[in-house]
Amino acid sequence: MKPVVFSKLSLMMLLQYFIWGAWYVTMGTYMSVFLKSSGVQIGAAYSALAIATMISPFFIGMVADRYFAAQRIMGVLHILGGALLYFATQITDNTFFYWIIVFYSLLYMPTIALSNSVAFQQMTDPGKQFPWIRVFGTIGWIISGLMIGALAIEKTPSTFYMAAIASLALGVISFTLPNTPPKGKSTDSAIGAEAFVLFKDKSYLIFFVAAILVCIPLSFYYGFANLFLNEIGMENAASKMIMGQISEAIFILAIPFLFNSIGVKKILMIGILAWILRYVCFAFGNVDANLWMLYAGIVLHGVCYDFFFVTGYMYTEKKAGEKIKNAAQGLFTFATYGLGMFIGTWFSGFTTDHYTLDGKHLWDNIWLVPAYIAIAVLFYFIIFFKEKTELSK
């Protein structure tokens, strides 16, 4: 790959995830401060990305892949998205704000697949080259958190302005990216329906159900962790939360080794156990004597995400084989970041409202709920999931 192409693709990935990190992490805090939103309203706003995750495969598979060059449609989507992010800050009504976030998410989520397509098209050895491009996405997310803290804009609409500017910039830059022409008609299902054959394998079906259920605890973190940390008095919470992304980047390096040494079941169990520990830390942590517990809960993000979801993608690929590999990954994404997160965002919103008394969040009670759910998933997984030994060799 030529250095100039590598630079363009790296910048693309950096901005792609900078945009997401800039508004997504702090949206719950913004809604609570400026819109006086309830937990259900915050959860509903976060469900927008889950809705978009379920819909965007149809857009990519049936429209974008067939008729448009990937880099051009990505440019249009990011420019429109930038305008919507700015417009969202002019809204004072929760219902209107929700629909703006839904429409924005429908524009943004397809750009993840489109950016991957642009990158893969330029690679001669994706297995080796893609991680070096994709890591700039994690760097972009980290930079957004650092900038929010450095500019002291965590509780202001400026987080949306920052994301809007980056979105407009990426929209313009997209038109200069290497040409990625449409693929034409495809026989692939939009959501990977041909991968349903995997459900004949009992162990994969048990895992698949666990993956959907574990998205409920995940939703609590995405939707309410920043609001929680701000309310209990942690300074520059968004900047400190990037330790979770740093942890994610570090722990992902251990996955290939562990996958072949201790087996998929033990890795997945460690991932679920990390969810339990994270929420226990949040439930009993504070900014005084137990500050370390808050940091532990943040840092555990790497274990929570990598040991379950990254391992889940690898396990799905192993089970699917070459023929239905792409369809299986699409189905797994649809079920987790789509269906699972949709259920989780609404449930976390209702739970947060249930444990709110006179406008005050009872955070210890709130965080114990996802901990209990994770415990139930862990027992379900231990009892019913039977790992086939050949997958761990």
SULJO-V636339 format. One record per residue. RES is the residue in one letter. BURIAL is + if it has 24 or more other C-alpha atoms within 12 Angstrom, else -. Layout:
res-><RES & RES>
burial-><BURIAL & BURIAL>
This chain:
res-><M & K & P & V & V & F & S & K & L & S & L & M & M & L & L & Q & Y & F & I & W & G & A & W & Y & V & T & M & G & T & Y & M & S & V & F & L & K & S & S & G & V & Q & I & G & A & A & Y & S & A & L & A & I & A & T & M & I & S & P & F & F & I & G & M & V & A & D & R & Y & F & A & A & Q & R & I & M & G & V & L & H & I & L & G & G & A & L & L & Y & F & A & T & Q & I & T & D & N & T & F & F & Y & W & I & I & V & F & Y & S & L & L & Y & M & P & T & I & A & L & S & N & S & V & A & F & Q & Q & M & T & D & P & G & K & Q & F & P & W & I & R & V & F & G & T & I & G & W & I & I & S & G & L & M & I & G & A & L & A & I & E & K & T & P & S & T & F & Y & M & A & A & I & A & S & L & A & L & G & V & I & S & F & T & L & P & N & T & P & P & K & G & K & S & T & D & S & A & I & G & A & E & A & F & V & L & F & K & D & K & S & Y & L & I & F & F & V & A & A & I & L & V & C & I & P & L & S & F & Y & Y & G & F & A & N & L & F & L & N & E & I & G & M & E & N & A & A & S & K & M & I & M & G & Q & I & S & E & A & I & F & I & L & A & I & P & F & L & F & N & S & I & G & V & K & K & I & L & M & I & G & I & L & A & W & I & L & R & Y & V & C & F & A & F & G & N & V & D & A & N & L & W & M & L & Y & A & G & I & V & L & H & G & V & C & Y & D & F & F & F & V & T & G & Y & M & Y & T & E & K & K & A & G & E & K & I & K & N & A & A & Q & G & L & F & T & F & A & T & Y & G & L & G & M & F & I & G & T & W & F & S & G & F & T & T & D & H & Y & T & L & D & G & K & H & L & W & D & N & I & W & L & V & P & A & Y & I & A & I & A & V & L & F & Y & F & I & I & F & F & K & E & K & T & E & L & S & K>
burial-><- & - & - & - & - & + & - & + & + & + & + & + & + & + & + & + & + & + & + & + & + & + & + & + & + & + & + & + & + & + & + & + & - & - & + & - & + & + & + & + & + & + & + & + & + & + & + & + & + & + & + & + & + & + & + & + & + & + & + & + & + & + & - & + & + & - & - & + & + & + & + & + & + & + & + & + & + & + & + & + & + & + & + & + & + & + & + & + & + & - & - & - & - & + & - & - & + & + & + & + & + & + & + & + & + & + & + & + & + & + & + & + & + & + & + & + & + & + & + & + & + & + & - & - & - & - & - & - & - & + & + & + & + & + & + & + & + & + & + & + & + & + & + & + & + & + & + & + & + & - & - & - & + & + & + & + & + & + & + & + & + & + & + & + & + & + & + & + & + & + & + & + & + & + & + & + & + & + & + & + & - & + & - & - & - & - & - & + & + & + & + & + & + & - & + & + & - & + & - & - & - & - & + & + & + & + & + & + & + & + & + & + & + & + & + & + & + & + & + & + & + & + & + & + & + & + & + & + & + & + & + & + & - & + & + & + & + & + & + & + & + & + & + & + & + & + & + & + & + & - & + & + & - & - & + & - & - & + & + & - & - & - & + & + & + & + & + & + & + & + & + & + & + & + & + & + & + & + & + & + & + & + & + & + & + & + & - & - & - & - & - & - & + & + & + & + & + & + & + & + & + & + & + & + & + & + & + & + & + & + & + & + & + & + & + & + & + & + & + & + & - & - & - & + & + & + & + & + & + & + & + & + & + & + & + & + & + & + & + & + & + & + & + & + & + & + & + & + & + & + & + & + & + & - & + & - & - & - & - & - & + & + & + & + & + & + & + & + & + & + & + & + & + & + & + & + & + & + & - & - & + & + & - & - & + & - & + & - & - & - & + & + & ->
